Amino acid sequence: MQKTSGRVLALLGLLQSRVEWTARELAERLDVTERTVRNDVARLRELGYPVEALRGRAGHYRLGAGAKLPPLLLDDEEAVAVAVGLRTVTGVAGFEDSGARALTKLEHVLPDRLRRQLASLREATEAGPVNTDSNVEDPEVAPGVLTEIAAAIRDHRGLRAFYREDERIEIEPYRLVAWQRRWFVVGRSPETGAWAPYRVDWMTLRLPGGRSFTPAELPGDLTELVVREVARTGWAVHARLVIDAPAEEVLARINPAVGVVESRPDGRSVLVTGGDSLEIVAVWIGMLGLDFTVESPAALVDHLRVLATRYAGAVAGF
């Protein structure tokens, strides 16, 4: 006897091959009992496939609307994972068109419930630069959280959440943004009207959600908003550095996704950057190859003193 997943897939293939089947015919073709057929039909319905049943002596099963669906069986988390991967690859050179086509095909072959979730996720998501540092641990975000946020964006429904564990926030969500291997939701505060990105892995959604709202127009550019606000609030460690070089030279040396550069009247510049730890920030600014002074935080100054002592000791015998 086939495993359940394979048998359900075979059952779906049979239902697609002709209009109507009796339970006995299906049982004979699958080499199972009619009770097993009924159970497998129930599993297909749970997955969202429209299997209709007519009882009585002439009883039979048939696929309803969506009968042309191919036999692709994905649970909710698998479907979201594939959609997120395809949505990300559309931002990679050479894959823009093929990734978009594959995502569209995926939506067309899934049951309506999952197709609706993936469509809202695609429409609500923007992709930004990717941080390829393999030493950075990616925070986990449950697929269900992404689909809930995407649905709120689609339905113009507010989000209520605990942020950074104990802060309570309510926002009118505008877009999901994949940025430096992090997920952010850009939203507007209904109380102050202020726009900001919020790290999704720092959010614990509260139910019920917020009130329905009329979408407001985002002032300015989405990318610029995310870069500036992530540099200010989106990292665990934030640093402000005075660089002994003009802004143009600093910008030529950094990925635009890792910070914001501002000019100073004295010809130097200010770099606002950050990371998930002091160690990561120290590595980044060390790779900049320019002299600098730390304005904040004090903990970064202490960490660099430790590194200076360690490096000085490493070359003391030379």
C-alpha positions in Angstrom: 0.0 0.0 0.0 1.3 3.5 -0.8 2.1 5.9 1.9 -0.7 8.4 2.7 0.9 11.4 0.9 1.6 9.3 -2.3 -1.9 7.8 -2.2 -3.6 11.2 -1.9 -1.5 12.4 -4.8 -2.6 9.4 -6.9 -6.2 10.0 -5.9 -6.0 13.6 -7.1 -4.6 12.4 -10.4 -7.5 10.0 -10.9 -10.1 12.6 -10.1 -8.5 14.8 -12.8 -8.4 12.1 -15.4 -12.1 11.9 -15.8 -15.3 13.7 -14.6 -16.8 11.2 -12.2 -15.6 8.2 -10.1 -17.5 5.9 -7.7 -15.9 5.1 -4.4 -15.6 1.5 -5.4 -13.8 2.4 -8.6 -11.4 4.6 -6.8 -10.8 1.9 -4.1 -10.0 -0.7 -6.8 -7.7 1.5 -8.7 -5.8 2.5 -5.5 -6.0 -1.0 -4.0 -7.6 0.3 -0.7 -10.9 0.1 1.0 -13.8 2.5 0.3 -13.3 3.9 3.8 -9.7 4.8 3.0 -11.0 6.6 -0.1 -13.4 8.6 2.0 -10.6 9.5 4.4 -8.3 10.6 1.5 -11.1 12.7 0.0 -11.4 14.4 3.3 -7.6 15.1 3.3 -7.9 16.7 -0.2 -10.7 18.9 1.1 -8.6 20.0 4.1 -5.9 21.0 1.6 -8.4 23.1 -0.2 -9.1 20.9 -3.3 -12.8 21.1 -4.2 -14.0 17.4 -4.2 -17.7 17.1 -4.6 -19.7 13.9 -3.5 -23.1 12.7 -4.7 -24.6 10.1 -2.4 -27.0 7.3 -3.2 -26.9 4.3 -5.6 -25.4 6.5 -8.4 -23.1 8.1 -5.9 -19.7 9.4 -7.2 -16.9 11.8 -6.6 -15.7 14.6 -8.8 -13.6 17.7 -8.7 -15.6 20.9 -8.6 -14.3 24.4 -9.6 -10.5 24.1 -10.1 -10.7 20.6 -11.6 -7.8 21.4 -13.8 -5.4 21.9 -10.9 -2.3 19.7 -11.3 -1.3 17.4 -8.4 0.8 19.8 -6.4 0.5 19.2 -2.7 2.0 21.8 -0.4 1.1 22.6 3.1 0.8 26.3 4.2 4.3 26.7 5.5 5.8 24.9 2.4 3.9 27.1 0.0 4.9 30.3 1.9 8.6 29.2 1.9 8.6 28.6 -1.9 6.8 31.9 -2.5 9.4 33.8 -0.3 12.2 32.1 -2.1 10.8 33.0 -5.5 10.0 36.5 -4.4 13.6 37.0 -3.3 15.1 35.6 -6.5 13.2 38.1 -8.6 15.6 40.7 -7.2 18.7 38.7 -8.4 20.3 39.7 -11.7 19.3 37.2 -14.4 16.3 35.8 -12.5 13.9 38.7 -12.6 11.6 37.4 -15.3 11.9 33.7 -14.6 11.4 34.1 -10.9 8.3 36.2 -11.5 6.9 33.7 -14.0 7.5 30.8 -11.6 5.8 32.6 -8.8 2.8 33.3 -11.0 2.6 29.6 -12.0 2.8 28.5 -8.4 -0.2 30.7 -7.5 -2.2 29.2 -10.4 -1.7 25.6 -9.4 -2.6 25.9 -5.7 -6.0 25.7 -4.0 -7.8 29.0 -3.7 -7.0 29.4 0.1 -3.3 29.1 -0.4 -3.3 31.1 -3.7 -5.0 34.0 -1.9 -2.3 33.9 0.8 0.5 33.9 -1.7 -1.0 36.6 -3.8 -1.3 38.9 -0.8 2.3 38.1 0.2 3.6 38.9 -3.3 1.7 42.1 -3.6 2.8 43.2 -0.1 6.5 42.5 -0.4 9.5 44.4 -1.6 13.0 43.1 -1.8 16.1 45.1 -0.9 19.9 44.4 -0.8 21.0 41.2 0.7 23.7 40.9 3.4 25.9 38.0 2.3 28.0 37.8 5.5 27.8 34.1 6.4 28.7 34.9 10.0 25.4 36.6 10.6 22.7 34.4 12.0 19.4 34.9 10.3 16.5 35.5 12.7 13.6 33.1 12.3 10.2 34.4 11.2 7.2 32.0 11.2 5.6 31.8 7.8 2.2 32.3 9.4 3.3 35.7 10.7 4.3 36.9 7.2 1.0 35.8 5.7 -1.0 37.4 8.5 0.9 40.7 7.9 0.4 40.4 4.2 -3.3 39.8 4.7 -3.6 42.9 6.9 -1.9 45.0 4.2 -4.2 43.6 1.6 -7.4 44.1 3.7 -6.3 47.5 5.1 -6.5 46.2 8.6 -4.4 47.5 11.4 -1.8 45.5 13.3 -1.4 45.4 17.1 1.8 43.8 18.5 4.3 43.6 21.3 7.6 45.0 19.9 10.9 44.2 21.4 9.0 42.0 23.9 7.2 44.7 26.0 6.6 47.8 23.9 3.0 47.9 22.6 2.5 49.2 19.1 -0.3 49.7 16.6 0.4 50.4 13.0 -1.3 50.7 9.6 0.8 48.3 7.6 1.9 49.4 4.1 4.6 47.0 2.8 6.7 44.0 3.8 10.3 44.5 3.0 13.0 41.8 2.8 16.2 43.7 3.7 19.7 42.4 4.6 18.2 38.9 5.4 15.7 40.6 7.7 12.0 41.1 7.4 10.5 44.5 8.1 7.0 45.8 7.9 6.7 49.5 6.9 3.7 51.1 8.6 2.2 54.3 9.8 1.2 55.1 13.4 -2.5 56.0 13.5 -1.9 58.2 16.5 1.1 60.3 15.3 1.1 59.7 11.5 4.8 58.8 11.7 6.1 56.2 9.2 8.7 53.6 10.2 9.9 50.1 9.4 9.5 47.4 12.2 11.5 44.2 12.4 9.1 41.3 12.1 11.2 39.0 14.2 10.8 41.5 17.0 7.1 41.5 16.7 4.5 39.3 18.6 1.2 39.9 16.9 -1.8 40.5 19.2 -5.3 39.4 18.4 -7.7 40.8 17.5 -5.8 43.1 15.2 -6.3 46.8 14.8 -9.1 48.7 13.2 -9.7 49.0 9.4 -8.1 52.1 7.8 -8.0 54.0 4.6 -4.5 53.7 3.2 -2.3 56.8 3.3 0.2 57.7 0.7 3.8 57.0 1.7 5.7 60.3 1.8 9.0 60.0 -0.2 10.7 56.9 -1.3 10.2 53.5 0.3 13.8 52.5 -0.1 15.2 55.7 1.4 12.8 55.4 4.4 13.9 51.8 5.1 17.7 52.6 4.7 17.5 55.6 7.1 15.2 54.1 9.6 17.0 50.7 9.7 20.3 52.6 10.2 18.6 54.4 13.1 16.4 51.7 14.8 16.6 48.4 12.9 19.7 46.9 14.5 20.5 45.6 18.0 23.6 47.8 18.1 23.6 51.3 16.5 26.7 53.3 15.9 27.5 56.9 14.9 31.0 57.5 13.6 32.8 60.6 12.3 34.9 59.5 9.3 38.0 61.5 8.2 36.9 61.5 4.6 34.2 63.2 2.5 30.8 61.6 2.1 31.5 60.7 -1.5 34.5 58.6 -0.6 32.7 56.8 2.2 29.7 56.0 -0.1 32.1 54.6 -2.7 33.4 52.1 -0.1 30.2 50.8 1.5 27.1 48.9 0.5 24.2 51.4 0.6 22.3 48.9 2.7 24.7 49.1 5.7 24.3 52.7 6.7 23.6 56.3 6.0 26.3 58.9 5.2 26.0 62.6 5.9 28.3 65.4 5.0 30.0 67.8 7.5 31.0 71.4 6.9 34.7 70.5 7.8 35.0 68.1 4.8 34.5 65.0 6.9 31.4 62.9 7.1 29.1 61.0 9.6 28.3 57.3 9.1 25.3 56.0 10.9 25.4 52.2 10.8 24.9 49.2 13.0 24.6 45.4 13.4 23.4 42.6 15.5 26.5 42.8 17.8 29.5 45.0 18.7 31.7 42.4 17.1 30.0 42.7 13.7 30.1 46.6 13.8 33.8 46.5 14.7 34.5 44.2 11.7 32.5 46.4 9.3 34.2 49.7 10.3 37.6 48.0 10.3 37.0 47.0 6.7 36.2 50.6 5.8 39.9 51.4 5.5 39.5 55.0 6.7 40.3 56.8 10.0 37.3 57.4 12.2 36.1 58.5 15.6 33.3 56.9 17.5 30.6 59.2 18.8 28.3 56.4 20.1 27.7 54.0 21.7 30.2 54.0 24.6 30.2 50.1 24.5 31.7 50.2 21.0 34.5 52.4 22.3 35.2 49.9 25.1 35.1 47.0 22.6 37.6 48.7 20.3 40.0 49.4 23.2 40.0 45.6 23.9 40.7 44.9 20.2 43.4 47.6 20.1 45.2 46.0 23.0 44.8 42.5 21.5 46.2 43.6 18.1 49.0 45.5 19.7 50.0 42.4 21.6 49.9 40.4 18.4 52.7 42.5 16.8 54.7 43.3 19.9 57.5 40.9 19.0 58.0 42.3 15.5 
